[in-house]
Amino acid sequence: MTLLLLISLAAITYGSRAAALAFLPRPPRALEVRLDRIPAPLFAGLAALSVIGPDRSPAPAPVLCAAAGALLLAPRRSLLLALAGGTIGYVVGLALS
C-alpha cells in the first residue's frame, strides 16, 4: 500500500463522515437508538471471523490475543483504544508464543 493510497482512503472515509454530519439532518430519535447498537454486533462479527482459521481451526496465539485485547477495550466505544488494545494484545501474543 502506498502512502498516496492510504491518504486517499483516509480522506474518503473521514470526508464522507464529515459531509454527512454537516449536510444531512439528524435522524429521528428511534432510528438513532437503533443505529447506535450496530457497531457492537458488527465488531463482534469481524472479531469472530478473525479468530477462526480458513480450515475452521483456531487462529494463531498472537491473533487470539489481539482479538482479546481489542474486545477488552471495545466497551469504551473508541476505535483508537480498540486498535491500541489489539496491537498490545498481538505483541503480548508474539512474546508468549
Contacts in CASP RR format, 6 or more apart in sequence:
PFRMAT RR
TARGET T0000
AUTHOR 0000-0000-0000
METHOD contacts of the structure
MODEL  1
MTLLLLISLAAITYGSRAAALAFLPRPPRALEVRLDRIPAPLFAGLAALS
VIGPDRSPAPAPVLCAAAGALLLAPRRSLLLALAGGTIGYVVGLALS
26 32 0 8 1.000
27 35 0 8 1.000
39 77 0 8 1.000
40 74 0 8 1.000
43 74 0 8 1.000
43 82 0 8 1.000
47 67 0 8 1.000
47 70 0 8 1.000
47 71 0 8 1.000
50 59 0 8 1.000
50 63 0 8 1.000
50 66 0 8 1.000
50 67 0 8 1.000
51 58 0 8 1.000
51 59 0 8 1.000
51 63 0 8 1.000
51 64 0 8 1.000
51 67 0 8 1.000
52 58 0 8 1.000
52 59 0 8 1.000
53 59 0 8 1.000
58 64 0 8 1.000
59 67 0 8 1.000
60 97 0 8 1.000
61 93 0 8 1.000
61 96 0 8 1.000
61 97 0 8 1.000
62 89 0 8 1.000
62 90 0 8 1.000
62 93 0 8 1.000
62 94 0 8 1.000
62 97 0 8 1.000
63 90 0 8 1.000
64 93 0 8 1.000
65 86 0 8 1.000
65 89 0 8 1.000
65 90 0 8 1.000
65 92 0 8 1.000
65 93 0 8 1.000
65 96 0 8 1.000
66 85 0 8 1.000
66 86 0 8 1.000
66 87 0 8 1.000
66 89 0 8 1.000
66 90 0 8 1.000
66 93 0 8 1.000
67 86 0 8 1.000
68 89 0 8 1.000
69 85 0 8 1.000
69 86 0 8 1.000
69 88 0 8 1.000
69 89 0 8 1.000
70 82 0 8 1.000
70 83 0 8 1.000
70 85 0 8 1.000
70 86 0 8 1.000
70 89 0 8 1.000
72 85 0 8 1.000
73 81 0 8 1.000
73 82 0 8 1.000
73 84 0 8 1.000
73 85 0 8 1.000
73 86 0 8 1.000
74 82 0 8 1.000
76 82 0 8 1.000
END
